Amino acid sequence: MNETLESKQSAQHHTIYDVIISGAGPVGLFLACELALANCSVLILEKAADPHTPLKKLPFGIRGLSAPTIEALYRRGLLQELEVHKRIKNPHATAVQQGPRRQAGHFAGIPFHDGNIDTSQWRYRLPGSTDTSLVSELQELETILTRRAEALGVEIKRGFAVTDFRQTTEGVTVKSGDQSFEGRWLVGCDGSRSVVRKGGGFEFAGTEPEFTGYTAQVDIADPEKLNPGRNLTPTGMYMQSQPGYLLLQDFDAGAFHGTEMPVTREHLQEVLRRISNTDVTLRALQIATTWTDRARQATAYRNGRILLAGDAAHIHSPLGGQGLNLGLGDAMNLGWKLAATIRQEAPEGLLDSYYTERHPLGAQVLDWSRAQVAIMKPDRQARALNAIMRDLLDTPDGATYMAGRVWGILTQYDLGGGHPLTGRSVPNFTLEDGTTMGELMHDGRGILLDFDGDASLEMLAREYGAGMKYISGRVKDPFDLQAVLIRPDGIIAWASDTTPDYDEFQKAAARWFNSIGK
């Protein structure tokens, strides 16, 4: 019996995974799904033994999903499993926000409204596309992704914190306590205090915080003393969006958050009274957490066989709720590229494009966060800027631009090429048989979509074997396109409005796909 146990332990020790992921949050789970979809073996090590924590439940766990995230989930057949958005359209909506003045989002607490958004400015967004924004629970999203990951064969070990690791030119040895695991690659999806980032020698550059933020569920004895909605005051900001759900910003340069002290009812009441300039009384504190607007980003996303994604690669204020979306975008971008590298089917430089594409977007989101903080400060200069932004956001052009940024509709990678669609998310075309573009992408393969049945394009697509599907047929609303080449992550790598330039197609295809003739 002992011999059998020892042999099992030995066999486990010598299992070599293609990828070990640190962190079983949404980013780590989605990345694992992408890798497993491409037949890679994946182990996730998660330090928390229980995935269900109070902070992941409503209202703390509400997250806004942007258009790229919604499209990614749709393209992998996961969107229909989300249920929360069907009962919570806007967690911060009030009765006065309904109708043509319904709030569609905000920038630094300044609302923009549905009635001002001119969707005709988004030329390549089809009427039948997925939603531009949805809400979800963090716990719901993790449950769905966990179920998919396990169905694809991903191994998840909870209660296993990464404590150490070392890499060679061939792979990475990861330790969790006295246990050891072998992988060809290690990806840190382990959050803002990432052990992988710290141990992997990554520089984390950025700016220090201006405030301590508080999110709390409380019992308020006299809630009528607090004004509804988001309130900027001479000493900070407070908001009660649901009964007993408080959001505070205390511009203390992040001092209280830095103490790592627990939030008490007395402390929270003192901060709330000071910011709201009332004598409001908190009867009880149910739960609370603190956060800041510290904004930092890894200067590289890869060191040898170690990679970073999500909050391990970039942190910023949660204002606007873009952190989750940014991290899931990292996973969608990295998954197919790392899988192709593992299968030795990656064109030269493919994995490096993960950093060159995602780092600029991360930097942009960090600056977006900093800009919001700059006009929320309790000083005259910020109030002046705030007033100007309020006027701008109440115009069609201002609201449309803001919605395009907040919802991710304006996202575009710089891939070169002469067509304005190159680097953008593929529109959700509908073929004559009713099949949509998103449904065609469930298997995670690239697609050459040929609207005119060009025999030469079909022949060229065959050079890339199973990695590129050739699909021919008419579509509704083709935007006068003749053909488009779509990467596994749904990004257009090449597009043609006229008779295709076969040389240009081959250059684009060779950049992202591996020819079976090589």
Secondary structure, DSSP 8 states (H G I E B T S, - for coil): -HHHHHHHHHHHHT-EEEEEEE--SHHHHHHHHHHHHTT--EEEEES-S-S--GGGSTTTTEEEEEHHHHHHHHHTT-GGG--HHHH-S-TT--GGG-GGG-EEEEETTEEEEGGG--GGG-TT--TTS--SEEEEEHHHHHHHHHHHHHHTT-EEEET----EEEE-SS-EEEEETTEEEEEEEEEE---TT-HHHHHTT--EEEE--S-EEEEEEEEES-GGGS-SEEEEETTEEEEEEETTEEEEEE-STTHHHHHT----HHHHHHHHHHHHTS---EEEEEEEEEEE--EEEES-SEETTEEE-GGGTEE---TTS-HHHHHHHHHHHHHHHHHHHHTT---TTTTHHHHHHHHHHHHHHHHHHHHHHHTTSSSHHHHHHHHHHHHHHTSHHHHHHHHHHHTTTT-------SSTTTTSB----EETTS-BHHHHTTT--EEEEESS--HHHHHHHHTTGGGEEEEE--EES-TT-SEEEE-TTSBEEEEESSS--HHHHHHHHHHHS--TT-
